[in-house]
């Protein structure tokens, strides 16, 4: 079972990391990246453990612990597709 990132999800993560890099420094940006990626990678063993999404039909929402982010993913037969990484204060989808 694998993890596939959409271009949109990669762009979301890059924007998040750029913000933390500029506002809090490279160590904080790296810590944020490690937490988000670790939470996503943990889905390879049991992707159904996260709630279904009311906002994105057919997707599930992974709340990143201790960070204000939600990751929208879709289960596929051979893994998980990461659709978006969104700040909890952001109205999504618009």
C-alpha positions in Angstrom: 0.0 0.0 0.0 1.4 3.3 -1.0 0.9 7.1 -0.6 0.4 9.2 -3.7 0.5 13.0 -3.5 -1.4 15.2 -5.9 0.3 18.3 -7.3 -2.2 20.4 -5.3 -1.3 18.6 -2.1 2.4 19.1 -2.7 1.7 22.8 -3.4 -0.3 23.1 -0.2 2.5 21.5 1.9 5.2 23.8 0.2 3.1 26.9 1.1 2.8 25.7 4.7 6.5 25.0 5.0 7.4 28.4 3.4 5.3 30.2 5.9 6.9 28.4 8.9 10.3 28.9 7.4 9.8 32.6 7.1 8.0 33.1 10.4 9.6 30.6 12.7 12.8 29.4 11.1 14.0 26.2 9.4 13.9 24.0 12.4 10.2 24.7 13.0 9.4 24.2 9.3 11.2 20.8 9.4 9.3 19.8 12.5 6.0 20.7 10.9 6.9 18.8 7.8 7.9 15.7 9.7 4.7 15.7 11.8 2.4 16.1 8.7 4.2 13.5 6.7 4.3 11.0 9.6 0.6 11.4 10.1 0.0 10.7 6.5 2.4 7.8 6.3 0.6 6.2 9.3 -2.4 5.8 7.0 -0.7 3.0 5.0 -1.6 0.5 7.7 -5.2 1.5 8.4 -6.6 4.3 6.2 -10.2 3.8 7.3 -9.3 5.0 10.8 -10.0 8.6 9.9 -13.4 10.2 9.5 -15.3 10.6 6.2 -15.4 14.1 4.8 -18.6 16.2 4.6 -16.7 18.8 2.7 -15.1 16.6 -0.1 -17.4 13.8 -1.4 -15.6 10.5 -1.4 -12.7 11.7 0.7 -11.6 11.3 4.3 -10.2 13.9 6.7 -7.1 13.3 8.7 -6.7 15.9 11.5 -3.0 16.4 12.1 -2.4 16.1 15.9 -1.0 19.3 17.6 -1.1 21.3 14.4 -4.0 23.3 12.8 -4.2 21.2 9.6 -6.5 18.8 8.0 -5.4 16.4 5.3 -8.0 15.3 2.7 -7.3 11.8 1.4 -9.0 9.3 -0.8 -8.6 5.6 -0.4 -7.7 3.6 -3.5 -7.3 -0.1 -3.9 -3.5 0.0 -3.6 -3.1 2.9 -1.2 -4.0 6.5 -0.4 -4.1 9.6 -2.5 -3.4 12.8 -0.7 -5.7 15.5 -2.1 -5.1 18.6 0.0 -3.4 19.9 3.2 -5.5 22.7 4.6 -5.3 25.0 7.6 -8.3 24.5 9.8 -9.1 28.3 9.7 -9.4 28.1 5.9 -12.8 27.7 4.3 -12.4 24.7 2.2 -13.5 24.0 -0.4 -14.3 27.5 -1.5 
